[in-house]
Amino acid sequence: MPSSQGPDPFAKLGLGTVINAAGKMTYLGGSALSPGVAEAMAAAGRRYVDMTRLQQEAARRIAAMTGAEAAVVTSCAASGLVAAIAACLTGPNLDLVRRLPDTQGWHRVEVVIQKGHAVDFGMPILQLIRMTGARAVEVGSINRTHPEELRGAITDRTAAVLHVISHHAQQDGMAALADVIAIAHERQVPVIVDAAAEMDLRAYVEAGADAVVYSGQKAVGAPTSGFVVGRRDLMEACRLQQMGIARPMKVGKEAIAGLLQALEEYATQPEVASQALWQRAHRLQHLMAEAVATAGMGAVVQIDVVSDPTRPIPRVRLRLAAGGSRGAGARELVRRLEQGEPSIRTRNHHVDSGIVLFDVRTLEEDQLDVVAHRVAEALEEGEEKTGERQWA
Ligand SMILES: *Cc1c(COP(=O)(O)O)cnc(C)c1O
């Protein structure tokens, strides 16, 4: 749960207040930490510790929690992916580890990825593959991959198959993880799963993935951090990358302590299991509908509560009514909310279809009313400014 307690260090820098209705986004600082996580980080920061032993102990606990053979803590999911891909190139061989990203003359350097998984999560995942010295081999089309195409793309040059599970990725038409694992394992090729923002910490290991990569600062509410779980030899090879290309991506004692505390809290009180989250979404829906109706804008929008298609996360969905340019109207609404004070950030993956989403996981109770009224005001302002039905 977010916490607004204590002085705001960002205000001191002259940065305005941000109300986050976008979700746990890296570009908005990931998660607001629980008091327990913040305290664990502060306490860790005041002490010294043997970092190798801290990493080992953290890994042991995370492996137990996720049902994996082994684990490794990283500075974020992106660096976890770098480590996992590099691990598939080098194995636990320090000589090879220290040669990356120069893979000239190496035979097994290809990473196969379905075209619909070639996402940009802030950087292109294809660039992340190249960073290690591997070569990305895209398979299939952006909207469809047949298992046969995948089978054909895997050769004796394939070091790994990278499978992305995310709202960023194409959802339909791609080969399913179970098929990907079966096909890759026919050729003894490991499968890396990018599950950065996923909430289920066991499912992909259970499905047979060789390495699964998570963000700490997304679903589990940790500080910026990441972890990779999976096969013991690959996790050992991930760890070795700290003496090579992953060294500039090291994770500190504060983040490890915060991650462990957050994982513990996540295991005992998974946020989404809570009815409270759905209740909060319905409360925001109600407040927003009321404010919009009072402003006389009730006819231009529809407001309901929907679940994320891949995860049980409730979100308030505001849809501009049919007609005109819904995408332009929604973009204008998003811009007005962002430029206001406080700045309200929304979830804009479907803005071009005239849809603005509000994630309530990152909102505090007293912010619901502010968001509802700012939405009504922004709709009203738009109408007054142009003197016409801009939104419909
Ligand atoms: C957020 C995200 C990443 C990167 O995670 P960081 O922890 O910010 O490095 C990678 N892949 C996907 C699918 C993501 O959503």
Ligand as a Chemical Component Dictionary entry (heavy atoms), coordinates in Angstrom:
data_LIG
# 
_chem_comp.id                   LIG 
_chem_comp.type                 NON-POLYMER 
_chem_comp.pdbx_formal_charge   0 
_chem_comp.three_letter_code    LIG 
# 
loop_
_chem_comp_atom.comp_id 
_chem_comp_atom.atom_id 
_chem_comp_atom.alt_atom_id 
_chem_comp_atom.type_symbol 
_chem_comp_atom.charge 
_chem_comp_atom.model_Cartn_x 
_chem_comp_atom.model_Cartn_y 
_chem_comp_atom.model_Cartn_z 
_chem_comp_atom.pdbx_ordinal 
LIG C1 C1 C 0 8.998  -3.611 -16.539 1  
LIG C2 C2 C 0 9.382  -4.678 -17.479 2  
LIG C3 C3 C 0 10.718 -5.002 -17.695 3  
LIG C4 C4 C 0 11.825 -4.257 -17.023 4  
LIG O1 O1 O 0 11.735 -4.333 -15.655 5  
LIG P1 P1 P 0 12.685 -3.436 -14.730 6  
LIG O2 O2 O 0 12.567 -4.050 -13.393 7  
LIG O3 O3 O 0 12.153 -2.049 -14.816 8  
LIG O4 O4 O 0 14.041 -3.524 -15.309 9  
LIG C5 C5 C 0 11.018 -6.038 -18.552 10 
LIG N1 N1 N 0 10.056 -6.726 -19.187 11 
LIG C6 C6 C 0 8.759  -6.438 -19.014 12 
LIG C7 C7 C 0 7.734  -7.260 -19.727 13 
LIG C8 C8 C 0 8.366  -5.404 -18.155 14 
LIG O5 O5 O 0 7.070  -5.136 -17.969 15 
# 
loop_
_chem_comp_bond.comp_id 
_chem_comp_bond.atom_id_1 
_chem_comp_bond.atom_id_2 
_chem_comp_bond.value_order 
_chem_comp_bond.pdbx_ordinal 
LIG C1 C2 SING 1  
LIG C2 C3 SING 2  
LIG C2 C8 DOUB 3  
LIG C3 C4 SING 4  
LIG C3 C5 DOUB 5  
LIG C4 O1 SING 6  
LIG O1 P1 SING 7  
LIG P1 O2 DOUB 8  
LIG P1 O3 SING 9  
LIG P1 O4 SING 10 
LIG C5 N1 SING 11 
LIG N1 C6 DOUB 12 
LIG C6 C7 SING 13 
LIG C6 C8 SING 14 
LIG C8 O5 SING 15 
# 
